[in-house]
Amino acid sequence: MAAPDPERLAVWRSFLTAHSLLDRALNHALLDERDIPLAWFEVLNALQLAGGKVRVMDLADNLVRSPSSLSRQLNRMEEEELLRRDRGRPDDQRVVVIVLTREGRDLWRRANTTYLRVLKRHFLSKLTETDVASVQRALSKVIDAID
């Protein structure tokens, strides 16, 4: 097997570094301004994008998380009344649907302003239209190859 070329390895390292720095900036701002960790915001955001409710397995897939680790997080968020668990179908009690509560939606709205401001400052405003198209094309190739 041939060694990977240095340019591609450098792109990989840059991708990891950018992701880590953005994660840290988002988490820090969300905790400071809204008292919510990034991982919780991501759950609230996924629920909001799904129309306020989603099956646990679909949520785990969407967040690229294991259902067991997500379940522990959902327990804590449910204790804070940000979401609730409902049975999805009367004929199949195994199906659990996560539902965004009013408190969760209100927190998402406030946190989303922080999230978007930080994302715009550190990422969105740095990309040209050409950059956006190129990055999207490249990342789509990677995602398609893994899925």
C-alpha positions as CSV (number, residue, x, y, z in Angstrom):
1,M,0.0,0.0,0.0
2,A,1.4,3.4,-1.0
3,A,1.8,6.0,1.6
4,P,-0.8,8.8,1.5
5,D,0.4,12.0,0.0
6,P,1.4,14.8,2.4
7,E,-1.1,17.3,0.9
8,R,-4.0,15.1,1.6
9,L,-2.8,14.3,5.1
10,A,-2.3,18.1,5.7
11,V,-5.9,18.7,4.6
12,W,-7.1,16.0,7.0
13,R,-5.2,17.6,9.9
14,S,-6.6,21.0,9.0
15,F,-10.1,19.6,8.9
16,L,-9.7,18.0,12.4
17,T,-8.1,21.2,13.8
18,A,-10.8,23.4,12.4
19,H,-13.5,21.1,13.7
20,S,-12.0,21.0,17.2
21,L,-11.5,24.8,17.3
22,L,-15.1,25.4,16.2
23,D,-16.5,22.9,18.6
24,R,-14.6,24.5,21.5
25,A,-15.7,28.1,20.5
26,L,-19.3,27.0,20.1
27,N,-19.3,25.1,23.4
28,H,-17.6,27.9,25.3
29,A,-20.1,30.5,24.0
30,L,-23.1,28.4,24.6
31,L,-22.1,27.6,28.1
32,D,-21.1,31.2,28.9
33,E,-24.2,32.8,27.4
34,R,-26.9,30.2,27.6
35,D,-25.7,27.7,30.2
36,I,-26.1,24.8,27.8
37,P,-23.4,22.6,26.4
38,L,-23.0,22.2,22.6
39,A,-24.1,18.5,22.8
40,W,-27.4,19.6,24.3
41,F,-27.9,22.3,21.7
42,E,-27.3,19.8,18.9
43,V,-30.1,17.6,20.3
44,L,-32.4,20.6,20.6
45,N,-31.5,21.7,17.1
46,A,-32.1,18.2,15.6
47,L,-35.5,18.1,17.2
48,Q,-36.3,21.6,16.0
49,L,-35.3,20.7,12.4
50,A,-37.4,17.5,12.6
51,G,-40.5,19.5,13.5
52,G,-40.3,19.0,17.2
53,K,-40.3,15.2,17.5
54,V,-38.2,12.3,16.3
55,R,-37.6,8.6,17.0
56,V,-34.7,7.9,19.3
57,M,-32.9,5.8,16.7
58,D,-33.3,8.5,14.0
59,L,-32.0,11.1,16.4
60,A,-28.9,9.0,17.2
61,D,-28.3,8.5,13.4
62,N,-28.7,12.2,12.8
63,L,-26.2,13.1,15.5
64,V,-23.9,10.2,14.6
65,R,-24.0,9.0,18.2
66,S,-24.6,5.7,19.8
67,P,-28.1,5.2,21.2
68,S,-26.8,4.3,24.6
69,S,-24.7,7.4,25.1
70,L,-27.4,9.5,23.7
71,S,-29.9,7.9,26.1
72,R,-27.9,9.1,29.1
73,Q,-27.9,12.6,27.7
74,L,-31.6,12.5,26.9
75,N,-32.3,11.5,30.6
76,R,-30.5,14.6,31.8
77,M,-32.3,16.8,29.3
78,E,-35.6,15.3,30.3
79,E,-34.9,16.0,33.9
80,E,-34.4,19.7,32.9
81,E,-37.8,19.5,31.1
82,L,-36.3,20.3,27.7
83,L,-37.8,17.3,26.1
84,R,-39.9,14.3,26.9
85,R,-40.2,10.7,25.7
86,D,-43.4,9.5,24.2
87,R,-44.4,6.1,22.9
88,G,-44.5,6.5,19.1
89,R,-47.2,4.0,18.2
90,P,-49.9,2.4,20.3
91,D,-49.3,-0.9,18.5
92,D,-45.6,-0.9,19.2
93,Q,-44.5,0.2,22.6
94,R,-40.9,-0.3,21.7
95,V,-40.9,2.8,19.6
96,V,-39.8,5.9,21.6
97,V,-40.2,9.4,20.2
98,I,-38.4,12.3,21.7
99,V,-40.5,15.5,21.8
100,L,-39.3,19.0,22.2
101,T,-41.0,20.8,25.1
102,R,-41.9,24.5,25.2
103,E,-39.0,25.0,27.6
104,G,-36.7,23.2,25.1
105,R,-37.9,25.2,22.2
106,D,-37.5,28.5,24.1
107,L,-33.9,27.5,25.1
108,W,-33.2,26.4,21.5
109,R,-34.3,29.9,20.2
110,R,-32.0,31.7,22.6
111,A,-29.1,29.4,22.1
112,N,-29.5,29.4,18.3
113,T,-28.7,33.1,18.2
114,T,-25.4,32.4,20.0
115,Y,-24.7,29.4,17.9
116,L,-25.3,31.2,14.6
117,R,-23.3,34.3,15.7
118,V,-20.2,32.2,16.6
119,L,-20.5,30.0,13.5
120,K,-20.8,33.0,11.3
121,R,-17.8,34.8,12.9
122,H,-15.5,31.8,12.8
123,F,-16.7,29.8,9.8
124,L,-19.5,31.0,7.6
125,S,-18.0,34.5,6.9
126,K,-14.6,33.0,6.0
127,L,-15.9,31.1,3.0
128,T,-16.4,32.4,-0.5
129,E,-19.2,30.9,-2.7
130,T,-16.5,28.9,-4.5
131,D,-15.2,27.6,-1.1
132,V,-18.7,26.6,-0.1
133,A,-19.2,24.6,-3.3
134,S,-15.7,23.0,-3.1
135,V,-16.0,22.0,0.5
136,Q,-19.5,20.7,0.0
137,R,-18.4,18.6,-3.0
138,A,-15.4,17.2,-1.2
139,L,-17.2,16.4,2.0
140,S,-20.1,14.8,0.1
141,K,-17.6,12.4,-1.5
142,V,-16.3,11.4,1.9
143,I,-19.7,11.0,3.4
144,D,-21.0,8.9,0.4
145,A,-17.9,6.7,0.6
146,I,-18.5,5.9,4.3
147,D,-22.3,5.5,4.2
